[in-house]
Amino acid sequence: MPKNLTLAIDEDLLDKARVLAAMRRTSVNEMVREFLKRSVDDAVEQDEATETLLKLARESEADFGSGPFVREDAYSGARRFDRWR
């Protein structure tokens, strides 16, 4: 069930938003609703992606060695990737 919300918006911004809404054949109310929905959906999607990456990292069987890593070894100049061949 939709709930009413009161916003305090600068009068000039509201006037411009009304013009934009009219140009888009919608309402300021619908524009705000869609903006909030997109913002929440984006945040949820980002959280899900982060959780997926963290899960992959936790479940990974990769062995990066015991460390510590030495900078000189990492930048020794030895070719490590096929693209450098």
C-alpha positions, 0 to 999 in steps of 0.5 A, a space after each residue: 500500500 503506497 504511503 504519502 511522503 512530504 518533501 521539502 524542495 527548493 521552489 526553483 528546483 520544483 518548478 524545473 522538475 515540474 517542467 521536466 515531468 511535463 516534458 516526459 508526460 509523467 509527474 514529479 511524484 512518479 519521477 521521485 518514486 522511480 528515482 528511489 526505486 532505481 537507487 534501492 535496486 542498484 544498492 541491492 544489486 551491488 550488495 548481492 554482487 559483493 556477497 557473491 564475490 566474498 562467497 567465491 573468495 571464501 570457497 576458493 581453493 586457490 593457494 597464494 602461498 604462505 607469504 610474505 610477498 616480496 616486491 622484487 619477486 613480483 616485479 622481477 621482469 619475468 613474463 607471466 602472462 600469455 599476452 606478453 609472448 
